[in-house]
């Protein structure tokens, strides 16, 4: 079990997390003790949670990014979500009472994660901590937002062609960034896994979109051109 001092360097990330919205900063130490928070670090590519393991702990990313990945029998994978600092993972399955996880959580880069027992969030402790009501309300909001995010991804997935999926996703990222110049959290293979398309086909479509003057890119940095109206004609 970690001590409270183990989390001091991550205090700003913890305070900014949606899970702790409305929690007074001076209550954080008592809160982490009550929730029996623990901390672990992982190298890029390391599995943080594995499919089949108990759906009991909720993870909060303190540093780095992780990917939630679904793998089939043959090892083909699909990236369901990217989770960054201050964000949670595993909460939906814990809340649903799943006996085991159906997905993997993998470090997309070297990262540090804080774990808390979901039961400690939704159950008032013997000390009747005042922050529990706020935590429960925050958790409900997070679950609602995660549902919204999955609906957004479904919106990309229902597009008919690779070109349309790319334009749908990149447009959404620009809107979220409130800027035509933005950075996505995926490299090329990861983006293909997220959109469930072949990497070669996706790369070809990106080249066509760049040639058509609809966008420009360098690695995971993109610029959408406002003076060009994209079309799905010729996509796939």
Protein Blocks (a to p, Z undefined) as FASTA:
>chain_A
ZZfklmmmmmmmmmmpmklgoiafklmmmmmmmnopacddddehiafbdghiacfbccdd
fbdcdddddddfkopacdfbdcdehiaehklmmmnopabdfbdcddfbdcddddddfklm
mpccfkopaklmmmmmmmmmmmmmmmmmmmmmmmmmmpmbfklmmmmmmmmmmmmnopab
dcdfbdfklmmmmnopafklmmmmmmmmmmnopaccehjaccddfkbccdfehiZZ
